[in-house]
Amino acid sequence: MTLMQTYRVTIVMEDGSMGMHEGLYADGFWAICVAMEAFPTARRISAKWLP
């Protein structure tokens, strides 16, 4: 069983617009992978664990 944790994912698009999302993910790598699939043209994607 995988323990899900809350992460804040920040996405910066090519035009400089930015968005954030908080969700449950197995780890930060998976949170970034999901965001990369949803926003393939993003310039930057980061994930921060929220305790």
N, CA and C atoms as an extended XYZ file, in Angstrom:
153
Properties=species:S:1:pos:R:3:atomname:S:1:resname:S:1:resid:I:1 pbc="F F F"
N         0.842       -1.184        0.000 N   MET     1
C         0.000        0.000        0.000 CA  MET     1
C         0.889        1.251        0.000 C   MET     1
N         0.582        2.193       -0.865 N   THR     2
C         1.350        3.430       -0.974 CA  THR     2
C         0.662        4.534       -0.169 C   THR     2
N         1.431        5.202        0.655 N   LEU     3
C         0.917        6.316        1.440 CA  LEU     3
C         0.898        7.564        0.563 C   LEU     3
N        -0.271        8.126        0.372 N   MET     4
C        -0.397        9.327       -0.452 CA  MET     4
C        -0.123       10.555        0.419 C   MET     4
N         0.564       11.531       -0.165 N   GLN     5
C         0.902       12.753        0.550 CA  GLN     5
C         0.474       13.955       -0.280 C   GLN     5
N         0.278       15.071        0.387 N   THR     6
C        -0.163       16.290       -0.296 CA  THR     6
C         1.040       17.040       -0.858 C   THR     6
N         0.936       17.425       -2.130 N   TYR     7
C         1.967       18.215       -2.805 CA  TYR     7
C         1.321       19.420       -3.467 C   TYR     7
N         2.047       20.531       -3.468 N   ARG     8
C         1.643       21.709       -4.239 CA  ARG     8
C         2.480       21.701       -5.515 C   ARG     8
N         1.809       21.639       -6.655 N   VAL     9
C         2.479       21.616       -7.950 CA  VAL     9
C         2.342       23.005       -8.574 C   VAL     9
N         3.471       23.590       -8.954 N   THR    10
C         3.493       24.902       -9.600 CA  THR    10
C         3.941       24.717      -11.043 C   THR    10
N         3.185       25.338      -11.957 N   ILE    11
C         3.444       25.199      -13.388 CA  ILE    11
C         3.604       26.597      -13.989 C   ILE    11
N         4.692       26.797      -14.743 N   VAL    12
C         4.911       28.051      -15.460 CA  VAL    12
C         4.909       27.716      -16.954 C   VAL    12
N         4.028       28.384      -17.677 N   MET    13
C         3.887       28.135      -19.111 CA  MET    13
C         4.861       28.992      -19.919 C   MET    13
N         4.947       28.714      -21.213 N   GLU    14
C         5.876       29.434      -22.100 CA  GLU    14
C         5.649       30.938      -22.097 C   GLU    14
N         4.390       31.374      -21.973 N   ASP    15
C         4.087       32.807      -22.012 CA  ASP    15
C         4.270       33.493      -20.654 C   ASP    15
N         4.718       32.741      -19.646 N   GLY    16
C         4.967       33.308      -18.328 CA  GLY    16
C         3.803       33.167      -17.364 C   GLY    16
N         2.647       32.721      -17.846 N   SER    17
C         1.514       32.526      -16.940 CA  SER    17
C         1.820       31.373      -15.991 C   SER    17
N         1.239       31.439      -14.798 N   MET    18
C         1.569       30.467      -13.761 CA  MET    18
C         0.297       29.947      -13.114 C   MET    18
N         0.319       28.692      -12.713 N   GLY    19
C        -0.799       28.100      -11.997 CA  GLY    19
C        -0.296       27.168      -10.915 C   GLY    19
N        -1.137       26.931       -9.905 N   MET    20
C        -0.785       26.021       -8.818 CA  MET    20
C        -1.939       25.067       -8.577 C   MET    20
N        -1.585       23.895       -8.089 N   HIS    21
C        -2.567       22.870       -7.769 CA  HIS    21
C        -2.068       22.094       -6.560 C   HIS    21
N        -2.970       21.773       -5.630 N   GLU    22
C        -2.621       20.905       -4.507 CA  GLU    22
C        -3.374       19.600       -4.671 C   GLU    22
N        -2.649       18.491       -4.504 N   GLY    23
C        -3.278       17.190       -4.670 CA  GLY    23
C        -2.523       16.106       -3.937 C   GLY    23
N        -3.090       14.919       -3.934 N   LEU    24
C        -2.484       13.759       -3.278 CA  LEU    24
C        -1.714       12.940       -4.306 C   LEU    24
N        -0.447       12.670       -4.002 N   TYR    25
C         0.427       11.903       -4.887 CA  TYR    25
C         1.283       10.963       -4.051 C   TYR    25
N         1.762        9.897       -4.680 N   ALA    26
C         2.637        8.951       -3.998 CA  ALA    26
C         3.975        9.593       -3.633 C   ALA    26
N         4.486       10.474       -4.521 N   ASP    27
C         5.732       11.202       -4.266 CA  ASP    27
C         5.811       12.399       -5.197 C   ASP    27
N         6.823       13.241       -4.980 N   GLY    28
C         6.978       14.451       -5.785 CA  GLY    28
C         7.261       14.162       -7.240 C   GLY    28
N         7.985       13.087       -7.511 N   PHE    29
C         8.283       12.718       -8.894 CA  PHE    29
C         6.998       12.411       -9.651 C   PHE    29
N         6.093       11.669       -9.019 N   TRP    30
C         4.826       11.327       -9.668 CA  TRP    30
C         3.975       12.582       -9.881 C   TRP    30
N         3.998       13.513       -8.937 N   ALA    31
C         3.248       14.760       -9.083 CA  ALA    31
C         3.733       15.532      -10.311 C   ALA    31
N         5.048       15.564      -10.512 N   ILE    32
C         5.617       16.260      -11.666 CA  ILE    32
C         5.287       15.522      -12.957 C   ILE    32
N         5.343       14.195      -12.935 N   CYS    33
C         5.014       13.404      -14.138 CA  CYS    33
C         3.583       13.658      -14.588 C   CYS    33
N         2.651       13.709      -13.650 N   VAL    34
C         1.249       13.969      -13.983 CA  VAL    34
C         1.105       15.364      -14.598 C   VAL    34
N         1.782       16.354      -14.016 N   ALA    35
C         1.714       17.720      -14.544 CA  ALA    35
C         2.345       17.812      -15.931 C   ALA    35
N         3.446       17.085      -16.155 N   MET    36
C         4.100       17.099      -17.469 CA  MET    36
C         3.184       16.519      -18.543 C   MET    36
N         2.416       15.511      -18.178 N   GLU    37
C         1.483       14.922      -19.138 CA  GLU    37
C         0.338       15.889      -19.454 C   GLU    37
N        -0.134       16.607      -18.441 N   ALA    38
C        -1.241       17.545      -18.631 CA  ALA    38
C        -0.802       18.846      -19.310 C   ALA    38
N         0.457       19.271      -19.087 N   PHE    39
C         0.969       20.530      -19.629 CA  PHE    39
C         2.318       20.289      -20.317 C   PHE    39
N         2.318       19.646      -21.483 N   PRO    40
C         3.585       19.284      -22.133 CA  PRO    40
C         4.424       20.477      -22.596 C   PRO    40
N         3.827       21.661      -22.737 N   THR    41
C         4.595       22.826      -23.195 CA  THR    41
C         5.044       23.720      -22.037 C   THR    41
N         4.887       23.249      -20.799 N   ALA    42
C         5.291       24.054      -19.638 CA  ALA    42
C         6.794       24.310      -19.659 C   ALA    42
N         7.173       25.505      -19.249 N   ARG    43
C         8.585       25.865      -19.154 CA  ARG    43
C         9.199       25.346      -17.855 C   ARG    43
N         8.402       25.361      -16.772 N   ARG    44
C         8.908       24.903      -15.478 CA  ARG    44
C         7.780       24.252      -14.686 C   ARG    44
N         8.088       23.144      -14.034 N   ILE    45
C         7.143       22.459      -13.159 CA  ILE    45
C         7.891       22.096      -11.881 C   ILE    45
N         7.300       22.412      -10.732 N   SER    46
C         7.921       22.038       -9.465 CA  SER    46
C         6.849       21.476       -8.535 C   SER    46
N         7.287       20.645       -7.607 N   ALA    47
C         6.387       20.062       -6.632 CA  ALA    47
C         6.984       20.247       -5.238 C   ALA    47
N         6.157       20.674       -4.304 N   LYS    48
C         6.603       20.874       -2.926 CA  LYS    48
C         5.703       20.060       -2.013 C   LYS    48
N         6.328       19.253       -1.162 N   TRP    49
C         5.588       18.456       -0.192 CA  TRP    49
C         5.009       19.363        0.883 C   TRP    49
N         3.731       19.153        1.195 N   LEU    50
C         3.071       19.923        2.241 CA  LEU    50
C         2.811       18.998        3.439 C   LEU    50
N         3.485       19.232        4.555 N   PRO    51
C         3.324       18.339        5.722 CA  PRO    51
C         1.942       18.419        6.328 C   PRO    51
